[in-house]
């Protein structure tokens, strides 16, 4: 078992803009949706460093994660489809993945960062600090921090 979801939850509000076209007009709807997120936990023997072919990368905040009863408590997901069970991908700190986001391969989502709205973060990517990734695909050896990345910005 790579990880499991705990019973610890938190509810967030996600702002949504929905467009619908008809033959004669474009209808724009805006609303908030409550989303329940679940805390992830990993066995304490889990290695939380990432080594890539190019370099060993250790973001400044990979340290001192809460470890209780043989578990390291990680970030938050809406459901198990947000974090792949294959590879060494992880979500740590208060990072969140929800609303169709997928973290896979050896990618890391750390600190206070978020991936949402069908974002895919894969390969050897590290998203950390306060990065917010919306409706995007981030691949290969990307390192993103304190940045908003969106292919579908709010208007």
C-alpha positions in Angstrom: 0.0 0.0 0.0 1.5 3.3 -1.1 -0.9 5.6 0.8 -4.4 5.7 2.3 -7.1 8.3 3.0 -7.8 9.2 6.6 -11.1 10.1 8.2 -9.8 13.7 8.6 -11.7 16.0 6.3 -12.0 19.6 5.4 -14.5 21.4 3.2 -13.4 24.1 0.8 -15.4 26.4 -1.6 -14.4 26.1 -5.2 -15.4 29.0 -7.5 -16.7 27.8 -10.8 -17.5 29.6 -14.1 -19.6 27.6 -16.5 -20.3 28.6 -20.1 -23.2 27.2 -22.1 -23.9 28.2 -25.7 -27.2 28.2 -27.4 -28.0 29.0 -31.0 -28.6 32.6 -30.1 -26.5 33.4 -27.0 -23.7 32.5 -24.6 -24.8 31.9 -21.0 -22.3 32.4 -18.2 -23.0 31.0 -14.8 -20.9 31.6 -11.7 -21.3 29.7 -8.4 -19.4 28.2 -5.5 -19.3 24.5 -5.0 -18.4 22.9 -1.6 -15.8 20.2 -2.0 -14.8 17.8 0.8 -11.1 16.9 0.9 -9.5 13.9 2.7 -6.1 13.9 4.4 -3.6 11.4 2.9 -1.2 9.3 5.0 1.9 7.4 3.9 3.7 4.6 5.8 6.6 6.3 7.7 9.2 4.3 5.8 8.2 6.2 2.6 11.1 8.1 1.0 10.1 11.7 0.4 13.1 12.8 -1.6 12.9 12.9 -5.4 15.9 11.9 -7.5 15.7 12.5 -11.2 18.1 11.7 -14.0 19.3 15.3 -14.1 19.6 16.2 -10.4 18.6 15.4 -6.9 16.1 18.0 -5.8 15.0 18.7 -2.2 12.6 21.6 -1.9 13.2 23.6 1.3 10.1 22.4 3.0 10.6 18.6 2.6 11.2 18.1 6.3 9.6 17.5 9.6 6.2 16.2 8.4 3.9 15.0 11.1 4.6 11.3 11.8 2.3 9.4 14.2 2.0 5.7 14.8 4.1 4.8 11.8 2.4 7.2 9.4 3.5 10.4 7.7 0.5 12.7 7.3 0.4 14.4 3.9 -1.8 16.8 1.9 -5.4 16.7 0.8 -7.4 15.0 -2.1 -11.0 14.9 -3.1 -10.7 11.2 -3.9 -8.1 8.5 -4.7 -8.2 9.3 -8.4 -6.4 12.6 -7.6 -3.2 10.7 -6.6 -1.9 7.7 -8.6 -0.9 4.6 -6.7 1.9 3.9 -9.2 5.3 5.6 -9.2 6.6 7.8 -6.3 4.2 10.7 -6.6 3.2 12.4 -3.4 1.1 15.2 -1.9 2.6 16.7 1.3 2.1 19.6 3.7 -1.2 21.3 3.1 -1.1 20.8 -0.7 -4.5 20.0 -2.3 -5.5 18.2 -5.5 -9.2 18.2 -6.4 -11.9 18.7 -9.1 -10.3 16.2 -11.6 -6.6 17.0 -10.9 -4.2 14.0 -11.2 -0.8 13.7 -9.7 1.2 10.8 -11.2 4.5 9.2 -12.0 7.2 10.8 -9.7 5.6 14.2 -9.3 5.4 16.1 -6.0 2.8 18.6 -4.9 4.0 20.3 -1.7 3.5 23.0 0.9 0.4 25.2 0.3 0.2 24.5 -3.5 -3.0 23.4 -5.3 -3.8 21.4 -8.5 -7.3 21.6 -9.7 -9.7 21.6 -12.7 -8.4 18.6 -14.6 -4.8 19.5 -14.2 -2.3 16.7 -14.8 1.1 16.9 -13.0 3.4 14.1 -14.1 6.9 12.8 -14.7 9.5 14.4 -12.3 7.6 17.7 -11.7 7.7 19.5 -8.3 5.0 22.0 -7.5 5.7 23.8 -4.2 5.3 26.8 -1.9 2.0 28.6 -3.0 1.7 27.5 -6.6 -1.8 27.3 -8.0 -2.2 25.1 -11.1 -5.6 25.2 -13.0 -6.6 23.3 -16.2 -3.0 22.6 -17.2 -0.6 19.8 -18.0 2.8 20.1 -16.3 5.4 17.5 -17.4 9.0 16.4 -17.5 11.3 18.2 -15.0 9.3 21.3 -14.2 9.8 23.1 -10.9 7.0 25.6 -10.1 6.6 27.7 -7.0 4.6 30.9 -6.0 3.0 31.0 -9.4 -0.5 30.8 -10.9 -0.6 28.6 -14.1 -3.9 28.5 -15.9 -5.0 27.7 -19.4 -8.5 28.8 -18.6 -8.3 32.0 -16.5 -11.3 33.6 -14.8 -12.7 36.4 -16.8 
